[in-house]
């Protein structure tokens, strides 16, 4: 009889998958934030008048939001994926 494998989030594989989803969300948030700053003149004007720290706060807020969202979505995917195959 084989030992039962640990599946889901409470395993090394699950933690790696969850971190991967969070990193993908962070990369997507960074790309979205930088694209928004470069291509949207309204955002560019607003950030120019606010000072240098506002650009950093704007991008970090987007990165954090996308990262948390991707991690939560990844957790749902990991918990609901079919492991029969």
N, C-alpha and C positions, 0 to 999 in steps of 0.2 A: 504494500500500500504506500503510495507516495505521500509525502508531506504536503500539506495544503499551503499554497503560495499566498503571500500577503498581497492583496489587491487593493486598489483604490488610492486614496490620498495618504493613508498611513503606511507608506512604504518608501523606500529609496527611489524607486522608479516613479511613483506618484509625485513625490516632491520635486524630482527633476523635471517631470512633465509640467507641473504647476509653475516652476521657475521659468521654464521655457516660454510658457504662455505670457507670463508677466514681462519677460524681456522683449517678446515680440510686440506687446502693447506699448512698452516704453519706446521702442524704435519707431513704431507707427506714430505715437504721440509727438515725438521729436520731429519726424518728417512733416507731420501735419502742421505743427507750430511754426517751424521754419518756413514752410511753404506759405502759410497764412501771413507771416510777417513780410515775406518778399513780394507776394503777389497782390495783397489787399492794401490799397492806398489808405483806407480809413484806419486800419490797424496800425500801419506804419506811422501815420501822422500822430495818432494817439500815443504810441510808444515813444516817438521822438520828443513830444512835449512833456512826457512824464519823467524822463531821465533814464540812465543806464540800468539801474537795478530793476526797473519795471519790466524790461525785456526778459531778464533772467527769471523773474517771478512768473511772468506769463508762460514762458516755455516750460518751466518746472511744474507749474500747475497742470498744464496740458499733459505732460509726460506722466505725472502721478495719476491723473484721472484715467488716462488710457491704460496705464499699467494695472491699476486696480480693477478696471472693467474687464480687461483681458484675463486677469488671474481668476476672477469670479466666473467668467464664462468657461475658462479652462477647467475649473473645479467641477462645474456642471457636466462638461464633456467627459471628464475622467470618471465621475460617479455614474454616468448613464451609459458609458460605452459597453458594448457587448464583448465579453472576453471568452466567448465559446469558440472562436476561430483559432 
